[in-house]
Amino acid sequence: MSMEDYDYLFKIVLIGNAGVGKTCLVRRFTQGLFPPGQGATIGVDFMIKTVEINGEKVKLQIWDTAGQERFRSITQSYYRSANALILTYDITCEDSFRCLPEWLKEIEQYANNQVVTILVGNKIDLADKREVLRQRAEDFAQAQSMLYLETSAKESDNVEKLFLDLACELIREAKQNKLDNNDTAPMPGEGKTISYLNCCSLN
Ligand SMILES: Nc1nc2c(ncn2[C@@H]2O[C@H](COP(=O)(O)OP(=O)(O)OP(=O)(O)O)[C@@H](O)[C@H]2O)c(=O)[nH]1
């Protein structure tokens, strides 16, 4: 594939406590597998996947950061150029939910203020071990103007949806920004924007 063989390029960065399943979400989406005995991420990992949305090629650069505190200064440097952040916690781990305000502070401090943030509650296959009620997480996300989705990297629940919905939202914003910056000249193919509004189902 040549360098120009895509219509959009977006950078997505996963953040959240150690062990919540960030690497497993990325591996499930990019490679279609659930790695057995996945070890902790050291620093930052990088994967790429190109998807097609409404006939347009979207290249996703996915950065998987280490949750461990000792890597924080490395991972912070990846926030600024992110188009989207996937803030992940583990629904079976109250602690990972309680840390979210700290992660939001990091986002506020280091990310671009245009960044799209989605809160993800992972490991829903472990329903009997749930410690964070869905409603509580939804309320929290709404109060912080974040999108919310629950996933299982293990069972592949909502993983594809997570990345594709995010891509749809980023396309929608990119088209909107283009329109906002070109208010004198009408955009060719302006009608397309409307169909994207219908294709995305984040809420
Ligand atoms: N049951 C279940 N276990 C999961 C799921 N996702 C991840 N795990 C397990 O949770 C553990 C941590 O997963 P990782 O993907 O390494 O977590 P991480 O957030 O990348 O961790 P760091 O790299 O340390 O930040 C592993 O033992 C995984 O097998 C899931 O959806 N369901």
Ligand as a Chemical Component Dictionary entry (heavy atoms), coordinates in Angstrom:
data_LIG
# 
_chem_comp.id                   LIG 
_chem_comp.type                 NON-POLYMER 
_chem_comp.pdbx_formal_charge   0 
_chem_comp.three_letter_code    LIG 
# 
loop_
_chem_comp_atom.comp_id 
_chem_comp_atom.atom_id 
_chem_comp_atom.alt_atom_id 
_chem_comp_atom.type_symbol 
_chem_comp_atom.charge 
_chem_comp_atom.model_Cartn_x 
_chem_comp_atom.model_Cartn_y 
_chem_comp_atom.model_Cartn_z 
_chem_comp_atom.pdbx_ordinal 
LIG N1  N1  N 0 -11.663 -11.963 31.301 1  
LIG C1  C1  C 0 -11.033 -11.019 30.611 2  
LIG N2  N2  N 0 -9.714  -10.792 30.817 3  
LIG C2  C2  C 0 -9.116  -9.824  30.092 4  
LIG C3  C3  C 0 -9.818  -9.046  29.135 5  
LIG N3  N3  N 0 -8.942  -8.171  28.581 6  
LIG C4  C4  C 0 -7.756  -8.390  29.174 7  
LIG N4  N4  N 0 -7.846  -9.386  30.080 8  
LIG C5  C5  C 0 -6.758  -9.915  30.934 9  
LIG O1  O1  O 0 -6.290  -8.859  31.757 10 
LIG C6  C6  C 0 -4.884  -8.933  31.904 11 
LIG C7  C7  C 0 -4.230  -7.623  31.491 12 
LIG O2  O2  O 0 -4.432  -7.414  30.105 13 
LIG P1  P1  P 0 -3.518  -6.375  29.266 14 
LIG O3  O3  O 0 -4.140  -6.238  27.935 15 
LIG O4  O4  O 0 -2.090  -6.757  29.342 16 
LIG O5  O5  O 0 -3.729  -5.039  30.140 17 
LIG P2  P2  P 0 -3.083  -3.600  29.887 18 
LIG O6  O6  O 0 -4.107  -2.591  30.248 19 
LIG O7  O7  O 0 -2.517  -3.506  28.511 20 
LIG O8  O8  O 0 -1.892  -3.585  30.963 21 
LIG P3  P3  P 0 -0.543  -2.690  30.957 22 
LIG O9  O9  O 0 0.181   -3.016  29.690 23 
LIG O10 O10 O 0 0.232   -3.103  32.181 24 
LIG O11 O11 O 0 -0.962  -1.255  31.035 25 
LIG C8  C8  C 0 -4.401  -10.134 31.090 26 
LIG O12 O12 O 0 -4.256  -11.235 31.966 27 
LIG C9  C9  C 0 -5.545  -10.384 30.115 28 
LIG O13 O13 O 0 -5.649  -11.741 29.762 29 
LIG C10 C10 C 0 -11.212 -9.305  28.924 30 
LIG O14 O14 O 0 -11.928 -8.696  28.128 31 
LIG N5  N5  N 0 -11.767 -10.301 29.702 32 
# 
loop_
_chem_comp_bond.comp_id 
_chem_comp_bond.atom_id_1 
_chem_comp_bond.atom_id_2 
_chem_comp_bond.value_order 
_chem_comp_bond.pdbx_ordinal 
LIG N1  C1  SING 1  
LIG C1  N2  DOUB 2  
LIG C1  N5  SING 3  
LIG N2  C2  SING 4  
LIG C2  C3  DOUB 5  
LIG C2  N4  SING 6  
LIG C3  N3  SING 7  
LIG C3  C10 SING 8  
LIG N3  C4  DOUB 9  
LIG C4  N4  SING 10 
LIG N4  C5  SING 11 
LIG C5  O1  SING 12 
LIG C5  C9  SING 13 
LIG O1  C6  SING 14 
LIG C6  C7  SING 15 
LIG C6  C8  SING 16 
LIG C7  O2  SING 17 
LIG O2  P1  SING 18 
LIG P1  O3  DOUB 19 
LIG P1  O4  SING 20 
LIG P1  O5  SING 21 
LIG O5  P2  SING 22 
LIG P2  O6  DOUB 23 
LIG P2  O7  SING 24 
LIG P2  O8  SING 25 
LIG O8  P3  SING 26 
LIG P3  O9  DOUB 27 
LIG P3  O10 SING 28 
LIG P3  O11 SING 29 
LIG C8  O12 SING 30 
LIG C8  C9  SING 31 
LIG C9  O13 SING 32 
LIG C10 O14 DOUB 33 
LIG C10 N5  SING 34 
# 
